Amino acid sequence: MNLKRTFGAILSILGIAGLIYTGAEIINRGAGITTLCVIGVISILFFLTGISLVRTTKDEAN
């Protein structure tokens, strides 16, 4: 089990969850626009970083 790949998967899942939350709040008009922008940007960063970690980490067999 590769720690970087696992961490990348966790970051990707957090990013997806944040983007879903942001989208739901935009539809419901529940939170302030500043809060949604911050959550959206952080979620995009988490998602892209997680995908990058998963893609660039090589599997090494012992």
Protein Blocks (a to p, Z undefined) as FASTA:
>chain_A
ZZklmmmmmmmmmmmmmmmmmmmmmmnomacfklmmmmmmmmmmmmmmmmmmmmmpccdd
ZZ
